[in-house]
Amino acid sequence: MPAEWERQWGIQLIWPHQCTDWNPILQEITATYLLMAGAIVEHERLLVVAQETEPVRQLFHEAGIDISRVVFHECSINDTWARDSGFITLKSSDQRGVASLLDFKFNGWGEKFEASKDNAINQSLYQFIFSKSHQYVSNLDFVLEGGSIESDGMGTVFTTTGCLMASHRNQPLTQQQIEQELKQRLHAHRIMWIDHGHLAGDDTDGHIDTLVRIAPNDTLLYVACDNKEDEHYSDLKLMEQQLLSFRTIQGKPYRLIGLPMPDPIYDDGERLPATYANFLIINDAVLVPTYGQSVNDERAIQLIQQAFPDHAMVPIDSCSIIRQHGSIHCCTMQFFE
């Protein structure tokens, strides 16, 4: 499984429409998706999955987005979280081979939400978009969301016990059995389990892409919390201690970069899981979520830049996305060739 910063074929977005949970803020979230789309096509190909593609084409035209780098695909959808319903790409170990698209079962984060249409998107994409360029590998007997795993591209995969061991996913498998499944299906040498860390308002059971991200040169960026009055303080400190104990496959400590925690953001009295860890790495750039908090936003951008010195930092206001409990990385999925 490649690292996210390796050269990408393109990025997938699933477009919001009025029959999704985005309907109350459809205009606002559409504007945010247009910002993401415009930033992505500056650097690589964009694959847009939409309930109806023609209105999205018109939006792109009005926004001045170059659609020569956009592939549109029309099919039915439940929601727009491409990270968790989308294919996971494995690159061929043979330079002459083709990449494999792994289609895992998506069941709405442990049967919390209806997901049957989203679970069928990949087969439709393969039939109409990827059949001549990639190999399809069905893993529909195993539940796995893309946001729950991080790869360093060298055989180490990070995940969280909170998510992978949560109910209504792969019971009655034990942690050891799930680890073996991950190693086999992702061709991984080892699985690094993170046992702490959960953000208030998160309904994924602790996806790693909200907490800890891998960067080049054995670097881990993670959500840090120094405010003892914050409800996350104790658990995130335990996570930090565990990260300090981790070693690379060569036996060296990881370089750790602690990202600031956004000031609490609430919607109708509920704290939302805002996090700077949910950034998206694309070809030569990083899309960084911002939350209208100038000091925290700027500090997060500076720290992520340290991990990706050769990438441009592209801030994307994610205040609309967080209202549905996700951020930039959750909305997107990368493909490789």
N, C-alpha and C positions, 0 to 999 in steps of 0.2 A: 504494500500500500504506500503510494508516494506521499511525501510531505507536501503540505498545501502550497509551499513556496516554489515547488518545481514548476516547469513550464506547463501551462494549462492549454487545453483545447478551447475551453470557454466556460462560461458561468450560466447556470440556470436560475431563472426567476419564475415563479407562478403568480400570475397577475390577479390582484384583488378585484372582486366584483360585488354587486349589491346583494347577492345571495350568500355571501360569506359573512363571518362575524365582523368584518370591517365596515359593514354598511353604515353604521352611525357616524363614522368618520371617513367615509369613502373618498371625499375630495382631498382631505388632508393626507391620507395614506397613499393615494395615487400620486400626489406631488412628490412624496418621499421616494416612491418606487421609480419615478421618472428621474430623480436625482441619482439614484443608484444605477439605473440603466445607462444614463448619460456618462457617468464615470467609468462604468465597465467597458463600454464600446470605445472609449478613448484608448484602451489598452488591449482588448481582445474581443473574441466573438461572444455574443450573448444569445442564449436560447430562452425564448419566452413561451411559456405554456399558459394558455388563456382559454376561458370558457368560450369567448368569441374573440377572434384575432383582429378582425377589421377595425373595431373601435380602438384597439390598442395601437394599431398601425397609425391611425389618425392622430392619436395622442403623441406618438413619437414624431410625426411630421410637424405638428404644431409646436413641439418643444425643440425642434431643430436637431433631433438625434439621428445620426447616420444609420439608416436601416440596412445599408449594404453589409454591415457586420452583425445583423440580427437574423436569427432563424426563428420563425413563428410556428407554433404547433397548437392546434385546437383540440381540446378534449374536456370532458367533465371533471370538475374538481370539487372537493369539500372545503379546502382551506389553502393556504399559500406558503406553508413551511417546507420549502424545497430541501432544506438541510436534512430533514428527518424522513421524508418519503422518497427522496431521490436516490439514484444509483450511487454506489460507491465504486470508484474505479481502482482496478489493480493494473499496474503497468506490467508488460511482459518482461521476463528476465532475459529473453532472447531479443536482441535488437531488431531481428527480422519479424518478430511476432506482432500480434495485435493486442491492444489493451482489452481487459475484461470488464464488463459492467455487471456488478453484483447487485441483484435485486433481492433485498431482504423484505421480510414482512413488516409493514407499518400498521400498527393497530391503535393509532391515536394515543400514544404515550401510555400504554397499559390500559386500553379500552376506556379511556376517559372521554373521548370524543369520537364521533362517527368518522370513519376514515376509508371506507370501502372504495370510493372513487379515487382518492389520493393513492391508495395502494395499487391501483391499476394503471397509473400514469406511466410508469416505467415500461411496461410491456407495449403501450401505445407508442412511446418515444422510440423504442428499439425498432419496432416495425416500420416506422415512417422516417426516422432520422439516422439511426446508428447501425442498421443491419449490414451495411457494406463496409463499415470501418471498425467495428468493435465486435467482440464476442459477448453474447448474453449468457450469464450464469445465474440460474434460479437458486435462491436461498430462501424461498418463501416458507420453508419449514422452521425458520428461525427469526425471531423478532430482534431487529437492531436498527437504531436511529443514528444517522450520520453525526448528529450533535453530541452523541455519547462517546465518541472515540476520537483520538488524536494520534497521528502517526509521525515519527521522525524521518520516515523514508528509508530507514536502515534496519527495520525489523522490530522496533520497539513501538508498542501501541499503549497509550494511556487511556484509562477509563475510570469510572467511579462505581463503587459498590452500591451507592445509593440508587443509581439508575439501573444498572445491569441486574441487580438482585431484587428490584422492586416487583411488586405483585403484578400478575396478569401480563407478564412478558414471556418468560421461558421456563416457568415452573413445570415440573418439579426439579429441574436441573440444579445441581449444587454450584457453588462458586468455582470449584475446581473443574467441573464439567463444562461450565460456560467458558472458562479460560481455554480449555482444550478446543472448544468449538471456534473461538476467536482466532486462535493460533492457526488452526487448519484452514478456516475460511478466508482469513486475511493474509495468510502466508507470513505470519509474524513469528519472531523468535522468542519474544517475551511480552507479557502483559503487566503493566504497572498499575496497580489498583490504588486509587485515592479514596480514603475512608471517611473523610470529613469535608464539609463545605456544602452549604445549601443556602440559596437566596430566597428571602421572603417573597411570596407571590409566584414563585416558579412552579409550573405544573408538569415539568419533565422528570421530576425526581432527581434532579441534580446533574444535568448534562455538563460534561466537562468543558464544553465551549463557552459556558457562562462563568467558569471558575479558573481554569488553567489552560494555557495555550503553549504549544511548542514553537520555537523559532530556531534559526540556524545556529551553529556553533554551540550545541548542547545548552540552549537557553530556554528557560521556562518563565513565561509571564503569567502572573497569578493575581487574583483579587486579594488585596491586603486590607486589613481593617485595624486602625490604631485607636479608634474611639471606643473606650471601655464601656460607654453608655449605649453603644449600638447593639442591637439584638444579635448581630452576626459575629460579634467580637470573639467569643470563646471558640466557636466552631472553626472560624477562619484561622485563628491562631494555631489550632490543632492541625489544620491542613498545612499551614506554613511549616510547622515542625516536621510533618511527614515529608514534605518536599525537600527540606534540608537533609533528610536521611537518605534520599534517593541517590543512586549512583548510575552513571552512564554504563554502557556495556563494557567500556574500558576501565570501569571502577573509579571514575572521577566524579566529584560532586557536580551537580548542574549549576550553571550560572542562573541565579534567580533575580527577577525584576518584579517588584511588587507594584501593581497598578493601584491608583487611588480608588476608593469606593465613592460613587456619586452620592451627593446628599440625597436623603430619602425623597422619593417621588411617589405621590399617592394618587389614586383614582377612585373616587367614591369611597374614601376611607381605607382602601386597601393599598398596602405598600407594593410597588411594582419592582420586578427583579432587574433593575438597571445595572449594567455592568460594562466596563470598558474592555473586558476580555473577549467580547463578542465581535471582534473585528474580522474583516475578510481580506485575505491575501489574494491579490490578483497579479498578473504579469507586470512587474515593475512598480507596483503601487499597493498600498494598504488602505482600505476603506475603514475609517475609524468612527464608531458611534459617538455622538456628542449629545448632551442633554441640557443645553442652555445654561451650563454652569461654567463660566469662563475660566476660573482657576483650575477646577478639576479637569475640564475638557483639555485645556492647554497642557497640563501636567501629563495626562494620559498620552496625548499625541507625542510629547517629547520622549517619554519612556518607550513607547512602541517604536519610535524612530531609532532609538538606541539599538533595538533588536534587529531592525531592518534598515541599516544605514544607506543602502543603495536603492531603497524604495521611496517613492513619493508618498506623502501622507495626505489622504483625501478625507477631510471631516464630512460626515453626513449626519445632519440633525435627525436623531432617532426617537424623538419624543412621541411621535405618532406610533412607531412600531412597538414601543414598550407598553403601550396601552393594551396590547394583546399578548403581553408577557414574553416578548422576544426582542431580538435586535437584528443587526445587519447579517451576521453569520447565519442566524436561524433562517433567514429568508432566502438563502442562496445555497447552491451546490456547484462545486467545480468538477469539470471533466478533464481527463488527460488522454493523450494519444499513445 
